[in-house]
């Protein structure tokens, strides 16, 4: 690790919210020194990505100040490629990182791509790239600026094992400040010096020193200590209240004693510690699948990418109800493109009957209408919508009424992921097509989601780089595009 230097970033009693009535943080203060590597933790919807936007200046505090050391540069690698860039070439995209495009930008592009272990022709158009390829470009886009403060939002999403290993080595060698949002605990524990914790309940920001796993233990110990202290206070408070009730009915000095005890009760109740609430896990759920007695998917050929050129390869595969297929292959071979074509029924070598209902999880959530509210999105997939079912389904996925009232575009990526699974439970599809279903999801929810997918009685086609997650799902069929 590099030696830490002077403070480069400081939040000074920052209050911020998307509305005046509901703040994400209230009087939040913390500081970051040069050359530190920090994890940004917090519950889904706590405002982690929003915090990045306050650092970059995209958002302004309602109250307080965000201080960036004069002259310090900031680079951010976002979770998802902005749709405005999709028609650009790789070269055009990287040019937008500079106010004045340097003459040697082709060399700088190659250096940045090398840092993320990736090679691609500069004339390739972004919309033709896979999710994994776009993820590496997002990271390289931040790196090419060589910023003093590097902000990474879920950088391991869509990266294979080699890509993650290369990223870890780069971050360990990067001698500037790095702040990372990630749900990948093992990744975080390899290089971070401390944690900035955003608490959705208290609307506060705490700072801890130590690696990810050490901090998690510190938070757990703090919560347990606060709970013990509160339990002792509650017992004392109840004892005094009982005495107040007894003495209040007496006369003279007893009544004065009751008044004194009431004051002590009020002081004790003010002393109760507001216990930090860590992430609550979503409730177990099932995705029902209607009966279907014919093959749901018949594949005779698939389109893949070889040396950045599309080719077709013959395949002989038929999937019936209850079968689960995992599609594998290196980044850039066309896994995401294949899933999209299957879901849209325009893969020329595949047949999915028109009466097969498809549930499609897209890693960039582009299948969701961002202008809809969460409520409207759930209502849309129900044959007969009713408020009680919609609200209870949302609550099961930690999407309560106030969240469902928001437009999807304002939700965090984690909330969009949970909304997608909530939609499946109401949609009841014959066929699930899952493109990296662990992306953006808090690791505490993953066992629940894995269990639901394992028990799904319909047909499933899945692409995932998360081996631990996939080990909990019984997969009967496999198609490795890299071997075709």
Secondary structure, DSSP 8 states (H G I E B T S, - for coil): -----SEEEEEEEEEE-SSSS--SEEEEEEEEETT-EEEEEE-TTSSHHHHHHHHHTSS--SEEEEEE-TT--EEEE-SS--GGGTTSBHHHHHHTT-SS--TTHHHHHHHHHHHTT----TT-BGGGS-HHHHHHHHHHHHHTTT-SEEEEESTTTT--HHHHHHHHHHHHH--SEEEEE-S-HHHHTTT-SEEEEEETTTTEEEEEES-HHHHHHHHHHHHHHHHHHHHHHHHHHHHHHHHHHHHHTS-THHHHHHHHHHHHHHHHHHT----------------------S-SEEEEEEEEEETTEEEEEEEEEEE-TT-EEEEE--TTSSHHHHHHHHHTT--TTEE--TT--EEEE-TT-TTS-TTSBHHHHHHHT-SS--HHHHHHHHHHTT--HHHHTSBGGGS-HHHHHHHHHHHHHHH--SEEEEESTTTT--HHHHHHHHHHHHH--SEEEEE---HHHHTTS---EEEEGGG-
